Amino acid sequence: MFGSVRRRADRAGLHEKIDLLSEGEVEVVGAVVDAVRAPLYSEHLPTTWLTSSSWTDAFLSRLRGHHGLSIEPLSTTQFEAAFNEACSAAGWHVEVAGSATQRFFDTTVTVAGDKPLRLSLKASAAKGMRADRVHISKLTEAAWIQDARRQSDRRDRIVELFQEYQHVTSSIVMLRGFRAREGYHVFYELIEIPTSIFGPVANLTIEQAQAGTIKICDNAEPARFSIRIDRSDSKITLTNIRLDLCTIHGRWGLERA
């Protein structure tokens, strides 16, 4: 009852504001409204902890509103804002990391009755993304690469980094924006990569750690993912993360080509 009264009041207030807009402002607002109301393809997927109806409505409204003014997929910064605002709209407690240089995670989300989740938020619309494998161009910085001269030091620092990442961060939530996939201008996929997949890194040998690209395997299974260490810009890249190890929260197609 209270919610419906509030919505009616919000709509009335919106009409009053629109009457005060200039021609240019009306054009901008109209483009956003058209985008929000445009048809949206949503793949039917199992319900997850994230995809409550209130969260999904708030997130998709922001996603579609963005495309009222841009043909480009959401950047990481834009995704972070939309994700956090949707979590707040769902009634969850959101605590954004206090510094842009906060290591490993970007936000902490607490759903009522559950433990806080420290999440790293990333977005990518890189060309050539594979449907069945995930690529993270920069997991984190690793300035120590320049100083790890001994082979054993390199191995130890890699293991320490991934153990610390796994301890500090619950998971990586990533929005992938595929261009011209499935007949849509942009086809989004929202996935969650649990940091538990980093566990086998602890078994890395000194010899394995010297490779430029390190495959992380678990028993006889195909490689879980690969670690690429770039000494030139001191960063850790993850490649070929198996999609079957991730949770898929949503798939949405915007604007048929």
HUPE-V146358 format. One record per residue. N is the residue number from 0. RES is the residue in three letters. SS is DSSP state (A for helix, B for strand, O for the rest). Layout:
n:N res:RES ss:SS
n:N res:RES ss:SS
This chain:
n:0 res:MET ss:O
n:1 res:PHE ss:A
n:2 res:GLY ss:A
n:3 res:SER ss:A
n:4 res:VAL ss:A
n:5 res:ARG ss:A
n:6 res:ARG ss:A
n:7 res:ARG ss:A
n:8 res:ALA ss:A
n:9 res:ASP ss:A
n:10 res:ARG ss:A
n:11 res:ALA ss:A
n:12 res:GLY ss:A
n:13 res:LEU ss:A
n:14 res:HIS ss:A
n:15 res:GLU ss:A
n:16 res:LYS ss:A
n:17 res:ILE ss:A
n:18 res:ASP ss:A
n:19 res:LEU ss:O
n:20 res:LEU ss:O
n:21 res:SER ss:O
n:22 res:GLU ss:A
n:23 res:GLY ss:A
n:24 res:GLU ss:A
n:25 res:VAL ss:A
n:26 res:GLU ss:A
n:27 res:VAL ss:A
n:28 res:VAL ss:A
n:29 res:GLY ss:A
n:30 res:ALA ss:A
n:31 res:VAL ss:A
n:32 res:VAL ss:A
n:33 res:ASP ss:A
n:34 res:ALA ss:A
n:35 res:VAL ss:A
n:36 res:ARG ss:A
n:37 res:ALA ss:O
n:38 res:PRO ss:O
n:39 res:LEU ss:B
n:40 res:TYR ss:B
n:41 res:SER ss:B
n:42 res:GLU ss:O
n:43 res:HIS ss:O
n:44 res:LEU ss:O
n:45 res:PRO ss:O
n:46 res:THR ss:O
n:47 res:THR ss:O
n:48 res:TRP ss:O
n:49 res:LEU ss:O
n:50 res:THR ss:O
n:51 res:SER ss:O
n:52 res:SER ss:A
n:53 res:SER ss:A
n:54 res:TRP ss:A
n:55 res:THR ss:A
n:56 res:ASP ss:A
n:57 res:ALA ss:A
n:58 res:PHE ss:A
n:59 res:LEU ss:A
n:60 res:SER ss:A
n:61 res:ARG ss:A
n:62 res:LEU ss:A
n:63 res:ARG ss:A
n:64 res:GLY ss:A
n:65 res:HIS ss:A
n:66 res:HIS ss:O
n:67 res:GLY ss:O
n:68 res:LEU ss:O
n:69 res:SER ss:O
n:70 res:ILE ss:O
n:71 res:GLU ss:O
n:72 res:PRO ss:O
n:73 res:LEU ss:O
n:74 res:SER ss:O
n:75 res:THR ss:A
n:76 res:THR ss:A
n:77 res:GLN ss:A
n:78 res:PHE ss:A
n:79 res:GLU ss:A
n:80 res:ALA ss:A
n:81 res:ALA ss:A
n:82 res:PHE ss:A
n:83 res:ASN ss:A
n:84 res:GLU ss:A
n:85 res:ALA ss:A
n:86 res:CYS ss:A
n:87 res:SER ss:A
n:88 res:ALA ss:A
n:89 res:ALA ss:O
n:90 res:GLY ss:O
n:91 res:TRP ss:O
n:92 res:HIS ss:B
n:93 res:VAL ss:B
n:94 res:GLU ss:B
n:95 res:VAL ss:B
n:96 res:ALA ss:O
n:97 res:GLY ss:O
n:98 res:SER ss:O
n:99 res:ALA ss:O
n:100 res:THR ss:O
n:101 res:GLN ss:O
n:102 res:ARG ss:O
n:103 res:PHE ss:O
n:104 res:PHE ss:O
n:105 res:ASP ss:O
n:106 res:THR ss:B
n:107 res:THR ss:B
n:108 res:VAL ss:B
n:109 res:THR ss:B
n:110 res:VAL ss:O
n:111 res:ALA ss:O
n:112 res:GLY ss:O
n:113 res:ASP ss:O
n:114 res:LYS ss:O
n:115 res:PRO ss:O
n:116 res:LEU ss:B
n:117 res:ARG ss:B
n:118 res:LEU ss:B
n:119 res:SER ss:B
n:120 res:LEU ss:B
n:121 res:LYS ss:B
n:122 res:ALA ss:B
n:123 res:SER ss:B
n:124 res:ALA ss:O
n:125 res:ALA ss:O
n:126 res:LYS ss:O
n:127 res:GLY ss:O
n:128 res:MET ss:O
n:129 res:ARG ss:O
n:130 res:ALA ss:O
n:131 res:ASP ss:O
n:132 res:ARG ss:B
n:133 res:VAL ss:B
n:134 res:HIS ss:B
n:135 res:ILE ss:B
n:136 res:SER ss:B
n:137 res:LYS ss:B
n:138 res:LEU ss:B
n:139 res:THR ss:B
n:140 res:GLU ss:B
n:141 res:ALA ss:O
n:142 res:ALA ss:A
n:143 res:TRP ss:A
n:144 res:ILE ss:A
n:145 res:GLN ss:A
n:146 res:ASP ss:O
n:147 res:ALA ss:O
n:148 res:ARG ss:O
n:149 res:ARG ss:O
n:150 res:GLN ss:A
n:151 res:SER ss:A
n:152 res:ASP ss:A
n:153 res:ARG ss:A
n:154 res:ARG ss:A
n:155 res:ASP ss:A
n:156 res:ARG ss:A
n:157 res:ILE ss:A
n:158 res:VAL ss:A
n:159 res:GLU ss:A
n:160 res:LEU ss:A
n:161 res:PHE ss:A
n:162 res:GLN ss:A
n:163 res:GLU ss:A
n:164 res:TYR ss:A
n:165 res:GLN ss:A
n:166 res:HIS ss:A
n:167 res:VAL ss:A
n:168 res:THR ss:O
n:169 res:SER ss:O
n:170 res:SER ss:B
n:171 res:ILE ss:B
n:172 res:VAL ss:B
n:173 res:MET ss:B
n:174 res:LEU ss:B
n:175 res:ARG ss:B
n:176 res:GLY ss:B
n:177 res:PHE ss:B
n:178 res:ARG ss:B
n:179 res:ALA ss:B
n:180 res:ARG ss:B
n:181 res:GLU ss:O
n:182 res:GLY ss:O
n:183 res:TYR ss:B
n:184 res:HIS ss:B
n:185 res:VAL ss:B
n:186 res:PHE ss:B
n:187 res:TYR ss:B
n:188 res:GLU ss:B
n:189 res:LEU ss:B
n:190 res:ILE ss:B
n:191 res:GLU ss:B
n:192 res:ILE ss:B
n:193 res:PRO ss:B
n:194 res:THR ss:A
n:195 res:SER ss:A
n:196 res:ILE ss:A
n:197 res:PHE ss:A
n:198 res:GLY ss:A
n:199 res:PRO ss:A
n:200 res:VAL ss:A
n:201 res:ALA ss:A
n:202 res:ASN ss:A
n:203 res:LEU ss:O
n:204 res:THR ss:O
n:205 res:ILE ss:O
n:206 res:GLU ss:O
n:207 res:GLN ss:A
n:208 res:ALA ss:A
n:209 res:GLN ss:A
n:210 res:ALA ss:O
n:211 res:GLY ss:O
n:212 res:THR ss:B
n:213 res:ILE ss:B
n:214 res:LYS ss:B
n:215 res:ILE ss:B
n:216 res:CYS ss:O
n:217 res:ASP ss:O
n:218 res:ASN ss:O
n:219 res:ALA ss:O
n:220 res:GLU ss:O
n:221 res:PRO ss:O
n:222 res:ALA ss:O
n:223 res:ARG ss:O
n:224 res:PHE ss:B
n:225 res:SER ss:B
n:226 res:ILE ss:B
n:227 res:ARG ss:B
n:228 res:ILE ss:B
n:229 res:ASP ss:B
n:230 res:ARG ss:O
n:231 res:SER ss:O
n:232 res:ASP ss:O
n:233 res:SER ss:O
n:234 res:LYS ss:B
n:235 res:ILE ss:B
n:236 res:THR ss:B
n:237 res:LEU ss:B
n:238 res:THR ss:B
n:239 res:ASN ss:B
n:240 res:ILE ss:B
n:241 res:ARG ss:B
n:242 res:LEU ss:A
n:243 res:ASP ss:A
n:244 res:LEU ss:A
n:245 res:CYS ss:B
n:246 res:THR ss:B
n:247 res:ILE ss:B
n:248 res:HIS ss:B
n:249 res:GLY ss:B
n:250 res:ARG ss:B
n:251 res:TRP ss:B
n:252 res:GLY ss:B
n:253 res:LEU ss:B
n:254 res:GLU ss:B
n:255 res:ARG ss:B
n:256 res:ALA ss:O
